[in-house]
Amino acid sequence: MTVPNYQCWESVAVGNACMLDPIEGLDRSYELLKGVPRAGRFSSNALFRMSADYPRNIGLTDCLANLDDLLVASKRLKEFLEARKLPNLEYHPVSILDHKGRVASSEYFLVHPVHPQDCLDLKASNPRYNKIDPTLISQVQDLVIDESKIAPGVGLFRLVGFGKPLIVHRELAAEISQAGFVGPVFIELNRFDK
């Protein structure tokens, strides 16, 4: 069996790293997982608060775990991605507030993949559709993608209709790991949500 060229990117709280509550100060934030472009209409007041459920977790890593499944990247990680000139990515500044509501950092960015790829293999993935919006997928039994349907050069993206997994090219994932960034973890597609 051929090893897929893509993996899932997950953000994990390492050590005492903070966990973030959902994004605030941004209208229609649900559009983010749908890959709707936000350039020119992203709020300068967008922020994340450290979760009160983890009051001792205050560390700031390169990639912060959050309840929205968004990619919240340090300035260093953002610059690393930006230098690779990956298509279909937007970078929006966000603030991180500590448990007391003070700014812990204003040097984080929401890395927002736009123009999702329509490459989910529906037959092999066996999706379960959202009961409210049947155009959206709530979960899959197995995450299988058809790589022939991915636009050339796209190394980081979300899927049409199923925005939760963040898909990354295996070579890019290896570069990120080798660079020593803290917070991102890359798992095989068949381990997604398992």
Secondary structure, 3 states (H helix, E strand, C coil): CCCCCEEEEEECCCCCECEECCCECCCCCCHHHHCCCCCCCCCCCCEEEECCCCCCCCECCCEEEECCCCEEEEHHHHHHHHHCCCCCEEEEEEEEECCCCCEEEEEEEEEEECCCECCECHHHHCEEECCCCCCCEEEECCCCECHHHCCCCCCEEEECCEEEEEEEEHHHHHHHHHCCCCCEEEEEHHHCCC
